[in-house]
């Protein structure tokens, strides 16, 4: 079913592109006979979508001179090793996809895909985060550990009285 369903990005089924013909399946449908015009249109659309994805990835990944970045750990000793090293590096030079970073007493040359930009935080963002953490989000809770035992027993007795009252009401009605 997947191979005969039109792909969202390309606009035609993968088998049609691979075998250059319409593959019949068990679901009836009207298929247009493909010709050269449709093939070039599909290729153009695919190229446009790939170019959009490349531009988006480059803008998210684009570290500029002076940006703080983390470098990817290429050799992972075990599965608990973090993906990125905790040492902060600063971008010194960028030439296409090759970037020179300086930090921790070392100068490294890496590809852009091995770097992760650290977002810049302003002072107002930090203050807002501290204020948000100080404000309780829910209603205040009772501290049961400091309550006297007689109060706890009274609460338990009220709950059992309510349960017996509910069972009496439900038991008296016939459905």
Rosetta constraint file for C-alpha pairs under 8 A:
AtomPair CA 1 CA 5 HARMONIC 6.26 0.50
AtomPair CA 1 CA 25 HARMONIC 7.66 0.50
AtomPair CA 3 CA 13 HARMONIC 5.99 0.50
AtomPair CA 3 CA 14 HARMONIC 5.52 0.50
AtomPair CA 3 CA 15 HARMONIC 5.59 0.50
AtomPair CA 4 CA 13 HARMONIC 5.03 0.50
AtomPair CA 4 CA 14 HARMONIC 6.80 0.50
AtomPair CA 4 CA 15 HARMONIC 6.24 0.50
AtomPair CA 4 CA 16 HARMONIC 7.53 0.50
AtomPair CA 4 CA 23 HARMONIC 6.80 0.50
AtomPair CA 4 CA 24 HARMONIC 7.98 0.50
AtomPair CA 4 CA 25 HARMONIC 7.43 0.50
AtomPair CA 5 CA 12 HARMONIC 7.41 0.50
AtomPair CA 5 CA 13 HARMONIC 5.13 0.50
AtomPair CA 5 CA 14 HARMONIC 7.80 0.50
AtomPair CA 6 CA 10 HARMONIC 7.64 0.50
AtomPair CA 6 CA 11 HARMONIC 5.49 0.50
AtomPair CA 6 CA 12 HARMONIC 4.21 0.50
AtomPair CA 6 CA 13 HARMONIC 3.99 0.50
AtomPair CA 6 CA 14 HARMONIC 7.25 0.50
AtomPair CA 7 CA 11 HARMONIC 5.16 0.50
AtomPair CA 7 CA 12 HARMONIC 5.49 0.50
AtomPair CA 7 CA 13 HARMONIC 5.55 0.50
AtomPair CA 7 CA 14 HARMONIC 6.97 0.50
AtomPair CA 8 CA 12 HARMONIC 7.93 0.50
AtomPair CA 9 CA 45 HARMONIC 7.69 0.50
AtomPair CA 9 CA 46 HARMONIC 6.47 0.50
AtomPair CA 9 CA 49 HARMONIC 6.86 0.50
AtomPair CA 10 CA 42 HARMONIC 5.87 0.50
AtomPair CA 10 CA 43 HARMONIC 7.54 0.50
AtomPair CA 10 CA 45 HARMONIC 6.45 0.50
AtomPair CA 10 CA 46 HARMONIC 5.30 0.50
AtomPair CA 11 CA 42 HARMONIC 6.70 0.50
AtomPair CA 12 CA 16 HARMONIC 6.97 0.50
AtomPair CA 12 CA 17 HARMONIC 7.39 0.50
AtomPair CA 12 CA 42 HARMONIC 7.44 0.50
AtomPair CA 13 CA 17 HARMONIC 6.74 0.50
AtomPair CA 14 CA 18 HARMONIC 6.14 0.50
AtomPair CA 15 CA 19 HARMONIC 5.79 0.50
AtomPair CA 15 CA 20 HARMONIC 7.51 0.50
AtomPair CA 15 CA 21 HARMONIC 7.66 0.50
AtomPair CA 15 CA 22 HARMONIC 7.47 0.50
AtomPair CA 15 CA 23 HARMONIC 6.87 0.50
AtomPair CA 16 CA 20 HARMONIC 5.03 0.50
AtomPair CA 16 CA 21 HARMONIC 5.07 0.50
AtomPair CA 16 CA 22 HARMONIC 5.32 0.50
AtomPair CA 16 CA 23 HARMONIC 6.79 0.50
AtomPair CA 17 CA 21 HARMONIC 7.51 0.50
AtomPair CA 17 CA 39 HARMONIC 7.94 0.50
AtomPair CA 21 CA 34 HARMONIC 7.38 0.50
AtomPair CA 22 CA 31 HARMONIC 7.28 0.50
AtomPair CA 22 CA 33 HARMONIC 7.57 0.50
AtomPair CA 34 CA 38 HARMONIC 6.16 0.50
AtomPair CA 34 CA 39 HARMONIC 7.34 0.50
AtomPair CA 35 CA 39 HARMONIC 6.62 0.50
AtomPair CA 36 CA 40 HARMONIC 6.36 0.50
AtomPair CA 37 CA 41 HARMONIC 6.26 0.50
AtomPair CA 38 CA 42 HARMONIC 6.12 0.50
AtomPair CA 39 CA 43 HARMONIC 6.26 0.50
AtomPair CA 40 CA 44 HARMONIC 6.06 0.50
AtomPair CA 41 CA 45 HARMONIC 6.16 0.50
AtomPair CA 42 CA 46 HARMONIC 6.09 0.50
AtomPair CA 43 CA 47 HARMONIC 6.14 0.50
AtomPair CA 44 CA 48 HARMONIC 6.21 0.50
AtomPair CA 45 CA 49 HARMONIC 6.24 0.50
AtomPair CA 46 CA 50 HARMONIC 6.19 0.50
AtomPair CA 47 CA 51 HARMONIC 6.11 0.50
AtomPair CA 48 CA 52 HARMONIC 6.26 0.50
AtomPair CA 49 CA 53 HARMONIC 6.33 0.50
AtomPair CA 50 CA 54 HARMONIC 6.19 0.50
AtomPair CA 51 CA 55 HARMONIC 6.23 0.50
AtomPair CA 52 CA 56 HARMONIC 6.25 0.50
AtomPair CA 53 CA 57 HARMONIC 6.11 0.50
AtomPair CA 54 CA 58 HARMONIC 6.04 0.50
AtomPair CA 55 CA 59 HARMONIC 6.22 0.50
AtomPair CA 56 CA 60 HARMONIC 6.34 0.50
AtomPair CA 57 CA 61 HARMONIC 5.97 0.50
AtomPair CA 58 CA 62 HARMONIC 5.45 0.50
AtomPair CA 61 CA 112 HARMONIC 7.01 0.50
AtomPair CA 61 CA 113 HARMONIC 7.17 0.50
AtomPair CA 61 CA 115 HARMONIC 7.76 0.50
AtomPair CA 61 CA 116 HARMONIC 7.02 0.50
AtomPair CA 61 CA 117 HARMONIC 7.07 0.50
AtomPair CA 62 CA 112 HARMONIC 7.44 0.50
AtomPair CA 62 CA 117 HARMONIC 7.94 0.50
AtomPair CA 63 CA 67 HARMONIC 6.14 0.50
AtomPair CA 63 CA 69 HARMONIC 7.67 0.50
AtomPair CA 63 CA 91 HARMONIC 7.29 0.50
AtomPair CA 63 CA 112 HARMONIC 7.64 0.50
AtomPair CA 63 CA 117 HARMONIC 6.23 0.50
AtomPair CA 64 CA 91 HARMONIC 6.67 0.50
AtomPair CA 64 CA 94 HARMONIC 7.16 0.50
AtomPair CA 65 CA 90 HARMONIC 7.71 0.50
AtomPair CA 65 CA 91 HARMONIC 4.97 0.50
AtomPair CA 65 CA 92 HARMONIC 5.46 0.50
AtomPair CA 65 CA 93 HARMONIC 6.05 0.50
AtomPair CA 65 CA 94 HARMONIC 6.95 0.50
AtomPair CA 66 CA 90 HARMONIC 5.77 0.50
AtomPair CA 66 CA 91 HARMONIC 5.17 0.50
AtomPair CA 66 CA 92 HARMONIC 6.36 0.50
AtomPair CA 67 CA 90 HARMONIC 5.67 0.50
AtomPair CA 67 CA 91 HARMONIC 5.56 0.50
AtomPair CA 67 CA 117 HARMONIC 7.10 0.50
AtomPair CA 67 CA 118 HARMONIC 7.66 0.50
AtomPair CA 68 CA 88 HARMONIC 6.37 0.50
AtomPair CA 68 CA 89 HARMONIC 5.64 0.50
AtomPair CA 68 CA 90 HARMONIC 4.66 0.50
AtomPair CA 68 CA 91 HARMONIC 6.58 0.50
AtomPair CA 68 CA 117 HARMONIC 6.15 0.50
AtomPair CA 68 CA 118 HARMONIC 5.60 0.50
AtomPair CA 68 CA 119 HARMONIC 7.99 0.50
AtomPair CA 69 CA 88 HARMONIC 5.87 0.50
AtomPair CA 69 CA 89 HARMONIC 5.26 0.50
AtomPair CA 69 CA 90 HARMONIC 6.13 0.50
AtomPair CA 69 CA 91 HARMONIC 7.21 0.50
AtomPair CA 69 CA 115 HARMONIC 6.20 0.50
AtomPair CA 69 CA 116 HARMONIC 5.35 0.50
AtomPair CA 69 CA 117 HARMONIC 4.36 0.50
AtomPair CA 69 CA 118 HARMONIC 5.27 0.50
AtomPair CA 70 CA 84 HARMONIC 6.13 0.50
AtomPair CA 70 CA 85 HARMONIC 6.22 0.50
AtomPair CA 70 CA 86 HARMONIC 6.80 0.50
AtomPair CA 70 CA 87 HARMONIC 6.59 0.50
AtomPair CA 70 CA 88 HARMONIC 5.45 0.50
AtomPair CA 70 CA 89 HARMONIC 6.12 0.50
AtomPair CA 70 CA 115 HARMONIC 5.66 0.50
AtomPair CA 70 CA 116 HARMONIC 5.13 0.50
AtomPair CA 70 CA 117 HARMONIC 6.48 0.50
AtomPair CA 70 CA 118 HARMONIC 7.04 0.50
AtomPair CA 71 CA 84 HARMONIC 5.60 0.50
AtomPair CA 71 CA 85 HARMONIC 5.70 0.50
AtomPair CA 71 CA 87 HARMONIC 7.80 0.50
AtomPair CA 71 CA 88 HARMONIC 7.90 0.50
AtomPair CA 71 CA 89 HARMONIC 7.49 0.50
AtomPair CA 71 CA 114 HARMONIC 6.01 0.50
AtomPair CA 71 CA 115 HARMONIC 4.86 0.50
AtomPair CA 71 CA 116 HARMONIC 6.60 0.50
AtomPair CA 72 CA 83 HARMONIC 5.87 0.50
AtomPair CA 72 CA 84 HARMONIC 4.21 0.50
AtomPair CA 72 CA 85 HARMONIC 6.06 0.50
AtomPair CA 72 CA 114 HARMONIC 5.11 0.50
AtomPair CA 72 CA 115 HARMONIC 6.03 0.50
AtomPair CA 72 CA 116 HARMONIC 7.60 0.50
AtomPair CA 73 CA 82 HARMONIC 7.40 0.50
AtomPair CA 73 CA 83 HARMONIC 5.56 0.50
AtomPair CA 73 CA 84 HARMONIC 5.26 0.50
AtomPair CA 73 CA 85 HARMONIC 5.93 0.50
AtomPair CA 76 CA 81 HARMONIC 5.96 0.50
AtomPair CA 76 CA 83 HARMONIC 7.85 0.50
AtomPair CA 77 CA 81 HARMONIC 6.51 0.50
AtomPair CA 84 CA 116 HARMONIC 7.98 0.50
AtomPair CA 87 CA 103 HARMONIC 7.26 0.50
AtomPair CA 87 CA 104 HARMONIC 6.64 0.50
AtomPair CA 88 CA 103 HARMONIC 6.32 0.50
AtomPair CA 88 CA 104 HARMONIC 7.55 0.50
AtomPair CA 89 CA 101 HARMONIC 5.83 0.50
AtomPair CA 89 CA 102 HARMONIC 5.32 0.50
AtomPair CA 89 CA 103 HARMONIC 4.36 0.50
AtomPair CA 89 CA 104 HARMONIC 7.27 0.50
AtomPair CA 90 CA 101 HARMONIC 5.34 0.50
AtomPair CA 90 CA 102 HARMONIC 5.27 0.50
AtomPair CA 90 CA 103 HARMONIC 6.24 0.50
AtomPair CA 91 CA 99 HARMONIC 6.98 0.50
AtomPair CA 91 CA 100 HARMONIC 6.09 0.50
AtomPair CA 91 CA 101 HARMONIC 4.44 0.50
AtomPair CA 91 CA 102 HARMONIC 6.49 0.50
AtomPair CA 92 CA 99 HARMONIC 7.65 0.50
AtomPair CA 92 CA 100 HARMONIC 5.63 0.50
AtomPair CA 92 CA 101 HARMONIC 5.42 0.50
AtomPair CA 92 CA 102 HARMONIC 6.57 0.50
AtomPair CA 93 CA 99 HARMONIC 5.78 0.50
AtomPair CA 93 CA 100 HARMONIC 5.10 0.50
AtomPair CA 93 CA 101 HARMONIC 7.15 0.50
AtomPair CA 94 CA 98 HARMONIC 5.96 0.50
AtomPair CA 94 CA 99 HARMONIC 4.45 0.50
AtomPair CA 94 CA 100 HARMONIC 6.39 0.50
AtomPair CA 95 CA 99 HARMONIC 6.31 0.50
AtomPair CA 97 CA 111 HARMONIC 5.58 0.50
AtomPair CA 97 CA 112 HARMONIC 5.30 0.50
AtomPair CA 98 CA 109 HARMONIC 6.84 0.50
AtomPair CA 98 CA 110 HARMONIC 5.83 0.50
AtomPair CA 98 CA 111 HARMONIC 4.75 0.50
AtomPair CA 98 CA 112 HARMONIC 6.18 0.50
AtomPair CA 99 CA 109 HARMONIC 5.67 0.50
AtomPair CA 99 CA 110 HARMONIC 5.44 0.50
AtomPair CA 99 CA 111 HARMONIC 6.05 0.50
AtomPair CA 99 CA 112 HARMONIC 6.35 0.50
AtomPair CA 100 CA 107 HARMONIC 6.79 0.50
AtomPair CA 100 CA 108 HARMONIC 5.59 0.50
AtomPair CA 100 CA 109 HARMONIC 4.45 0.50
AtomPair CA 100 CA 110 HARMONIC 6.46 0.50
AtomPair CA 101 CA 107 HARMONIC 5.63 0.50
AtomPair CA 101 CA 108 HARMONIC 5.28 0.50
AtomPair CA 101 CA 109 HARMONIC 6.42 0.50
AtomPair CA 101 CA 110 HARMONIC 7.78 0.50
AtomPair CA 102 CA 106 HARMONIC 5.80 0.50
AtomPair CA 102 CA 107 HARMONIC 4.46 0.50
AtomPair CA 102 CA 108 HARMONIC 6.45 0.50
AtomPair CA 103 CA 107 HARMONIC 6.60 0.50
AtomPair CA 110 CA 114 HARMONIC 6.52 0.50
AtomPair CA 110 CA 115 HARMONIC 7.65 0.50
AtomPair CA 111 CA 115 HARMONIC 7.34 0.50
AtomPair CA 121 CA 125 HARMONIC 6.35 0.50
AtomPair CA 121 CA 126 HARMONIC 7.12 0.50
AtomPair CA 122 CA 126 HARMONIC 6.67 0.50
AtomPair CA 123 CA 127 HARMONIC 6.28 0.50
AtomPair CA 124 CA 128 HARMONIC 6.09 0.50
AtomPair CA 125 CA 129 HARMONIC 6.19 0.50
AtomPair CA 126 CA 130 HARMONIC 6.31 0.50
AtomPair CA 127 CA 131 HARMONIC 6.23 0.50
AtomPair CA 128 CA 132 HARMONIC 6.07 0.50
AtomPair CA 129 CA 133 HARMONIC 6.23 0.50
AtomPair CA 130 CA 134 HARMONIC 6.36 0.50
AtomPair CA 131 CA 135 HARMONIC 6.48 0.50
AtomPair CA 143 CA 147 HARMONIC 6.95 0.50
AtomPair CA 147 CA 151 HARMONIC 6.61 0.50
AtomPair CA 147 CA 152 HARMONIC 7.02 0.50
AtomPair CA 148 CA 152 HARMONIC 6.69 0.50
AtomPair CA 149 CA 153 HARMONIC 6.18 0.50
AtomPair CA 150 CA 154 HARMONIC 6.17 0.50
AtomPair CA 151 CA 155 HARMONIC 6.26 0.50
AtomPair CA 152 CA 156 HARMONIC 6.30 0.50
AtomPair CA 153 CA 157 HARMONIC 6.16 0.50
AtomPair CA 154 CA 158 HARMONIC 6.21 0.50
AtomPair CA 155 CA 159 HARMONIC 6.33 0.50
AtomPair CA 156 CA 160 HARMONIC 6.34 0.50
AtomPair CA 157 CA 161 HARMONIC 6.20 0.50
AtomPair CA 158 CA 162 HARMONIC 6.23 0.50
AtomPair CA 159 CA 163 HARMONIC 6.26 0.50
AtomPair CA 160 CA 164 HARMONIC 6.23 0.50
AtomPair CA 161 CA 165 HARMONIC 6.16 0.50
AtomPair CA 162 CA 166 HARMONIC 6.18 0.50
AtomPair CA 163 CA 167 HARMONIC 6.23 0.50
AtomPair CA 164 CA 168 HARMONIC 6.14 0.50
AtomPair CA 165 CA 169 HARMONIC 6.30 0.50
AtomPair CA 166 CA 170 HARMONIC 6.15 0.50
AtomPair CA 167 CA 171 HARMONIC 5.81 0.50
AtomPair CA 168 CA 172 HARMONIC 6.18 0.50
AtomPair CA 169 CA 173 HARMONIC 6.84 0.50
